[in-house]
Amino acid sequence: MSNAIQNRYEFVYLFDVENGNPNGDPDAGNMPRIDPETSYGIVTDVCLKRKIRNYVQLVKNDQAPYCTYVKEKAILTNQQRKAYEALKIDDKKRTGDDIEKARLWMCQNFYDVRTFGAVMALKECNCGQVRGAVQMNFARSIDVVCPRELTITRMAVATEKEADSQSGDNRTMGRKNIVPYALYRTEGYISASLAEQTGFTEDDLKLLWDALINMFDHDHSAARGKMCARKLIVFKHDSKLGNAPAHKLFETVKIKSCDGKPPRSFDDYKDSITAPDDGPLAG
């Protein structure tokens, strides 16, 4: 696609959490995710992509060409049916060419499809499969984390039966899971070759940077505490193929750990970050 980006990119993204749960683990009672062997904190790529999607949906009002394919309570078949209706494809008589046309239509109209990709080979309204131009790793904390499970009290009960059992005292005990503080690092890759296939443009790229910088300001909740974007280091190559291996570029960004001292703010790290002076949050 002619308007697609023409350069390969990699990026390193730092964000932190204070007294919150950045990514609950449903297999562990929604405790903050950790690597059980090392106790380093983990935030999944899916969690971060969700926040990017939410930001794009907020600023673009879920309008084409910035619609969101995977959104809360979405029915994916209905999302794909929009392509079949727009292209006047009979689902019962579809051909391979029809599926390809539907795939391209989804890329053109849904930001997250052309950005992150999607498996849309459903039984109804098959739109094929897309490999997205942007991929991200799991984020990992710079130091080990020690999640806390705090007991909280609600000054109310849900039912009359509960009130009667407490003789009107009406208190409910609950739990809240937090990480006191952690700085997380993730890395991402942007392929110009895949961007050409999906139509990921320079405007889409700018929107991605905006989302990474601003998404936490529109994602506050009692569970997540204070989460902030701290640093975004962007490596832009001179061509589609690139000038250097991604891992070599990532290795130029170094963050010194706190050597056993429990970190409690970004001030514990900010003077120990070595990185190229580049990117919207590089300062």
N, C-alpha and C positions, 0 to 999 in steps of 0.2 A: 504494500500500500504506500502511495507516494508521499504521504505526510508523516510517515513513521520516523521515529528518531533514527539517527545515523551513527550514533556513538554508543559503545559499550560503557556501562557504569558499574561500579561497586560502591557500597557505602557501609559505614560503621555507625551504629545508632546507640546512644547511651540514654537511659532513662532510669528514674529512681522511684522508690515508694517509701513513704514514712507512715508508720502506724496504720497499715492497710494490707489488704490481701490482693496482690496484683493478678493472680490467676489461680483460682481454687481448683483442687483436684477432687472430682466426684468419687474417685475410688478411695479417697482418704478422708471422708467426711467434710469435704470442701476446705481442708487445710491448704495453705499455700503449697504449690508444687515444689518439690525438692528432689535432687538426685540422692537416692537412699544410700549410695556408697560414699559420697563425698560431703553431703549436706549443703551443697551449693543450690541456690534457688534457681528455678526454671520458670520461664514464661513461654508458652508455645507460640509458634508462628501463626497458628489459627486465631489465637487471642488477639495478636497485634493486627492481623488482617481484618478482624471484626471491627476494631476501633477505626481503622482506615475507611472501611466501608461506611460505618456510621457517620464519619465526618463528611465524606463525599455526599452521602444521602442528605445530610443537613444543609450543606452549602449549595448543592445543586438541585434540591427539592425533588430528587428522584425522577428527573426529567431527562429524556433522551438528548444527547448521546451519553448521559451520565446516570442512567438507571442502575439500580443495584439488583443483581440476580439473586444472591443469597442474602436475604434480609429476614428479620424476625417474622415468624409465622408465614413465611412465603410458601407457596405450593409450586414446586419447580416445573411441573408439567404445565401449569397455567402460564408461567413465565415464558416457556418455550412455545406455547400455543400462539403467543403474540407474533412470533416470527412466521408461523404457518399462515396465520390470518393475513398478515401484511403482504406476504408473497403469494397468497392465494394457492397454497399447496394443499392438495387432498392427502391427508395423512394415510388413508387406506391405499393410495396409489403412488406413494412417494418413491422416488428413485435415489440413487447415490448422488446424482447432481442436485436433487432437491435438498438432501441433507447438507450438502456443502453450501448451498445458497443460504440455508437456514443458519448454518454455523457462522457464516460471514455476517449475516444480519444481527446475530446475537453479539458478535464482536463490535459491530458498529454502534449498537445501542446500549450495551451494558458495560459500564466502566470496569467492574470487577472481573468480567469475563476476559476482556482484552488485557487486563493488568495481571491477574493472578491465574487465569485459566479456569476451566470447568469441565467436568465430565457430564455431558448432556445427552449421552446415548441411552435415553430412557425408551421404554416400550412405546409410549405415546409421544408424538411430536419430537422424534429423534433429531437432535441438532448436532450430533457428533461429539467430538472431544477437542478441547483447546489447551495447548500448553502456553501458559501465561508468560509475558515478558519479564515479570518481576517475581522473584522468589526470595524468601527470607529463611534464616536459620532460627532454631530455638534461641531465646535469650537466656543467658546464664549470669548469675550474680558474680561480682568480682571477688567477694569473700563469702565464706560460709554463712548461712542464715540460721537463726534459731526461732522458728515460729512460736507464737504464743497463742494459747487458747484462753480467752478471758471470759469470765462469768459476768453476765449483764442481767439487769432486772427491769422488767416492764411493769409499770404501775397499773396494769389492767389485765383482765382475763378474757378469753374468747367466748365463753358460754355461761349461762346461769348456773349450770351444774358445777362448774369450777368455782364460781363465786360462793355458792352454798357450802362447798367443801372447805373453803377457807374462812367461813363466817364473815364474809365481806371484806377481808383483808386485800383481796384482789391483786395478787402479785404473781408474776410469771418469771421463772428463771430461764435464761438462754445462754448461748455461747457466741463469741465473736472471735474469729481467727485473724491474726495480724502478723506481719513482719515488722519489727520495730524500725528498721531501716535497711535498705539494700540498694546498691547501684547495679543495674543490669546492662549487659552488652549483647547486642545482636548484630549480625552482618547480613547484607542483602546483595542481590545480583540483578542486573538489568541487562537483558540480551537484546541488542539491536536486531539481530537476525529473527528472533521470535517476535519482536515488535513489528517487523515488516509483515509477518504473517497475520498478526492480530489487529494491526492498525493503531498501536500504542504511540501517541504523538508527543511532541514537545509540550503541548498544553496539558496532556495527561501526566507527564513527568513533573511539571511544576505543581500540579494538584497533589501528586504523591508527596513531594517535599513539604507542601503546606500542611498536608494531613499529619505527617510525622511530627512536625513542629507544634501543631495546635490541637491535635486530637484529644489529649488528656484534659484540656480546658473545657471540653464539652462532654466529658465522660465521668464526671464526679459522682460518687455514691458513698453512702455510709460504709459500705464494705471495703471500698478500695482506698480509703484514706486520702493522703496527698500523693499524687503521682505527677511527675514532671518530665518533660523532654529536656535533656541536659546537653547533649552534643550530637551533631550530625556531621560526619566527615564524608565527603563525596569524592570519589575518584572517577574522573572522566577520561576515557581513552580517546585516542586520535582517530579511531576507526571502529568498524563493527567488530572486528576480530580482537582488537585490544593490543596493548603494549606490554603487558606484564601479567603473570599469573595472579589470580585473585588472592590466594593465600599469602603471597609475598607482600601485597599491598596491605592486607589486614595485619600482618606482622609489624608494620610500621607504626601502628597505633598501640601504644603500651600504657597500661594503667597499673600503678603499683598498689598492691594489696595493703591492708592495714596491719599485717603481721601479727594477727592474734588480738589486736585491740578492737573491740566491737565498734563499727562505724555507726554514727548517729546522724550524719548530715553529709551533704555534698562537699562541704568544706573539708571533710576528711580525705577527699580524693582530688579536688580540683587542681591542686598544685603538683600532682604526681602523674598527670595525664600528658603523655607525649604523642603528638599527632601533627600531621601537616596542617598548616594554617589555611584551611579551606572549608567551605560548606556554610550554610546559613546559621548554624549554631556553633561554629568552630571557635569563637572567641571565649 
